[in-house]
Amino acid sequence: MADYDPDDKWQDEWMETVHRVGVALCEKHLSNPWPHISALPVAMRYLATELWHRRFSQTKIREAFELAILELLPYAAGYEKRLWELSPNSGHLLNTVIGRHELRR
């Protein structure tokens, strides 16, 4: 049996927290009763204020958002977004990509 590293548990919990936030934001985006008001900018603004209230500096918050955008470019491999579709056979969501763009460097 491999040695257990407590840092692995911390990382798994941290990643699961971020995943749950992403899922919740997607669900709220899809169920938004005000389609003329984009939920994502409001959510990002609220997240930034929550982080600030938790004693992250404005500089650190800004740097984190900017770095996330830079790192998203190669991760997304030029695709603008993923499209979630309902599988006709199983009723499960299928994850596909749409809108491929050339990366600009």
N, C-alpha and C positions, 0 to 999 in steps of 0.2 A: 504494500500500500504506500502510495506517495505521501510525503510529508504535507501537512495542511498549512497553507500560508494564510494567516488572517487578513492580509492585504487583499487577497483574491476575493474574500467575502465582501469586504468594503467596496471593491471595484464592481462586483456583480450587483450589489445593492444600489450603488450610485448609478450605474448604467440602467438598471430597471426603473429607477425613479425618473430619469430623463425620458426613457421610453414611454412610461405612463403619462407624463406631461404631454409628449408628442401625440399620443393616441387621443387624449382628452381634447387637445386643441383641434385635432382633425374632426372629431365627432361634433364639437361645437361649431366648427366652420361649416360642416355639412348640414347642420340643423339650424343655422342662423335664420331667425325669423325676419331679419332686416337685410335682404340681399344687397341693398344699396350701400350698406355700411360693411366694409371689409373687416372681418373679425381678426385677421392676423396682425395688422398694424396696432390695433388696440391691445391685443394680447402681448405683443412684444413691448409696447410702452408700459403696460402694467407689470410685466416681468422685470423690466428695467427698474421700475420704482420699488418693487418688492426686494430686488437685490440691493438697491441703495438703502432701503430701510434695514436690511440685514448687515449693514456696515461695509458693503463693497463700495469702493470709490467710483465716482463717475468715470474717471480715467480707466480703471480696470474693467468696468462694464463696457465702455466703448471699445477698448482694445479687444475684449473677448468677442463682441459682436462682429467687429471687423475681421478678426482672425477666422471666425467661423465661416464667414462669407468667402474668404479667400480659400479656405480648405474645402469648401463645398464644391468649388469649380472642378478640381480633378476628381473628386469623389463621384460627382454626378456624370462624369465623362461626357459633358457637353449636352446632356438632356436637360431641358427646361424644367420638367416636372415628371412625377410618377402619376399614373392614372390608376385609380382603384376601380375595378369592375366586379360585378357580381357574376360568379360562375353560373351558367345556365343549368348545369347538372347538379351541383352540390349546394348552391346558395352561399358559398364561401367567397370572400373577397379575393380577387386576383390582383397582383401587383405587376403593372406593366409600365413601360416608359414611353413618353411621347415628347415630341418637339425637340429633336436633337439639334443642337447648335454647335458651331465650331468654337473651340476654345480660343480665346484671344489672350495672347501673352504680351 
